[in-house]
Amino acid sequence: MVIIRALRAERLKVKRTLALWLAPLMPLVIIGLQLAIVLQQQAQYRNQDGAAQAWTDYGGQIVFLWTMLLLPLFVTLESALLANLEHGNQQWKHLYSLPIPRGAIYAAKQISVMAIIGLSMAALYIYIVLSGLALRLLAPGLGFEAPVPVWEFFQYIALAYLASWLIISIHTWVGLRWHSFVVASAVGIAAMVIAVFMFRSDWSPWYPWTYPGTVAHYLEVGLDPLKQLLAGSVGGVLVAFLGGWEVTRRDVL
């Protein structure tokens, strides 16, 4: 019940903020980019052997670009914005003086970031289907007349979301642990840049910021992503508890 009360308070603080509105808007960047690419390279899609391959290539490319490029940066931004609600107004002393366990405050932040990222992933799923149906009307003959592989896309996005729990927990801890928005942003940008260069290396399957992209890519090519999925989801839960323990034991943030 204490955590529910903390979540209600967090919902009121996040309501009508940039952090919430970015969740359904940020995936549109990748959708718009991929739509432009498909419309510009229509000949490539027309020459494909199977019509259903158009959906798979289109959705797979969107999920890959989102999980490898925008998702790590979006997690960084969201966790920093939610932490700054308290850092910016120097609210930690007030929060710690309330008759609410500190762990409930941290848990509310963690769950809020996870919920916002989950909302963005759900929006991405909807946008993939709608934009593909729009291509069916705008550019007939590209292969989008085939049935939509809704379960396949759902599997890609849902499992990539589970694999992102570890980086969500890391960035939530970083955002709450340090007051500076610059520190949180720098950590996320540096981690994402390293992930881009590391993705094709042998270390890629074991670098947390590549877990979502690796899981989505493995599913697309038919490989088993169980190790990365477990490391991302279970590791995210463990880091959330460790981060909460470290932050809440401090006298003042």
C-alpha positions, -999 to +999 in steps of 0.1 A: +000+000+000+029+024+007+043+018-027+009+024-043+007+057-025+041+066-037+032+057-072+001+078-071+022+108-060+047+100-088+018+099-113+007+134-103+042+147-106+048+132-141+014+141-154+016+168-182+054+167-181+078+163-210+088+129-197+053+115-202+046+131-236+079+118-251+069+082-246+044+080-275+062+106-296+098+094-296+091+062-316+077+083-344+113+094-352+122+058-363+089+052-380+092+084-401+128+075-410+119+040-421+088+051-440+110+075-460+135+048-467+109+023-480+092+049-502+126+059-516+137+023-522+105+008-535+123-012-562+141-032-535+108-043-519+092-051-552+120-075-561+116-096-529+107-133-533+079-135-507+053-108-500+054-115-463+091-107-463+082-070-467+065-069-433+094-088-416+121-066-431+102-034-424+093-042-388+126-059-380+146-029-392+124-005-371+128-026-339+166-030-345+171+008-350+149+016-320+166-009-296+202-001-307+200+037-312+171+055-296+161+032-268+193+036-247+192+074-252+155+075-244+160+055-212+188+079-202+165+109-209+135+096-191+154+085-160+172+118-158+139+138-162+121+119-135+151+122-111+153+159-119+117+164-106+133+160-071+168+172-078+157+204-095+135+215-066+157+202-038+129+179-027+149+150-012+150+164+023+113+169+023+106+134+009+129+118+034+111+136+062+077+121+052+064+090+070+070+069+039+099+043+036+127+055+014+125+023-004+090+030-015+101+064-030+129+047-050+106+019-061+081+044-074+108+061-095+120+027-108+085+015-117+076+049-133+106+048-156+098+012-165+062+021-172+071+050-195+096+029-214+069+002-217+045+028-230+070+038-257+074+001-267+036-003-270+034+028-291+062+015-313+043-017-319+011+002-329+030+025-352+047-004-370+013-019-378-004+014-388+025+026-409+027-007-427-010-005-434-004+030-447+023+017-471-002-008-483-023+021-495+004+046-505+026+021-524+007-010-536+027-039-547+055-037-521+044-068-503+024-051-475-008-067-488+002-098-469-013-105-434+004-085-407+026-107-385+013-092-353+025-120-331+060-118-345+063-081-339+048-084-305+074-110-296+103-088-309+092-058-289+080-075-257+112-095-253+134-065-262+116-046-235+123-073-209+160-073-220+161-035-214+153-038-177+190-038-168+198-005-185+166+010-171+177+000-136+213+013-142+201+047-155+175+051-128+202+046-102+226+070-119+199+096-123+189+095-086+224+090-073+239+122-089+222+156-089+237+167-122+216+161-154+249+163-173+263+132-154+232+111-162+233+122-199+270+117-203+268+081-189+239+072-213+255+088-244+289+072-237+273+038-232+252+041-264+283+050-285+302+021-271+272-002-279+272+009-315+309+000-320+306-031-299+275-046-316+295-067-342+322-078-317+324-109-297+316-089-265+283-076-278+261-104-263+275-095-229+272-057-230+240-045-212+233-017-237+232-042-266+208-066-249+176-052-264+190-050-299+207-084-296+174-101-285+155-085-313+182-094-339+185-130-326+147-135-329+147-121-364+175-145-376+162-175-357+188-177-329+181-183-292+183-150-271+176-167-238+209-158-221+206-121-230+170-121-221+176-135-186+206-113-181+186-082-190+154-090-171+168-107-140+198-084-139+175-055-140+156-066-110+188-073-090+203-039-100+170-022-090+173-037-055+210-028-052+204+007-065+176+012-041+196+000-012+226+023-021+205+054-026+181+051+003+209+045+028+224+079+021+215+107+045+209+134+018+209+131-020 
